[in-house]
Amino acid sequence: MKFIIIILVSIVFPALMLNAQSTKDSAFYNPGIRMMERARTAEQYENVSRYFEEVSAQLPGQWLALYYTGLGYIHASYQVKEDVKKDQMLDRAQLFVDKAFKLKPGGPEIHVLQAFLYQSRMQVNPQLRGMTYSQKADASLKKAIAVEPSNPRAFSLMGYNVFYTPAVFGGGPKNALPLFLKARDKYLAFRPELPFSPMWGEQENQQMIKMCNEAKN
């Protein structure tokens, strides 16, 4: 797999700039994004991360390569059963999120990814980790919305935070639904900056709207 990636890098890299992401980079990012769309297993998601890790090594100035590396490891964490392995995947993801922040401090999409990572930490032990990581996720999402209030993923993940919070603390489906509906509107209006900009989450948001409506009825 690494050999194939290196060959692709050697073919495409000369035509790319080291740090300025542009539409010309689509030929480089799109194969990895298609890999992620098709991925279903932990191994497949790890292959996505390895692909983008090679991209980030060759294009050290591009935060999106680091972003997708981290995203792949987060998805992989949901496909393994052992808690230790989940945390290992998320530890790997955190390394690349941190690197992305260094290239783009305060980047709203990176704050959203950080929030997704925090929420993923909760799956390992919801009872012990729920309060701590939901608060951390909420703080990251508020930072993202302050910079980019049009970001649909920020509102969708905020909806997840509320959905899984007990109703006695202001959570539950009823209180989460407005956030998922707001995210839906923002997905409809969203126009990515680049063809390979983050565009995930819309289908899952629609599923959460359905779940909230079913819970109301």
Helices and strands as residue ranges (DSSP letters): H 2-12, G 13-15, G 23-25, H 26-38, H 42-58, H 63-77, H 83-103, H 108-122, H 126-147, H 152-163, G 167-169, H 173-189, H 202-216
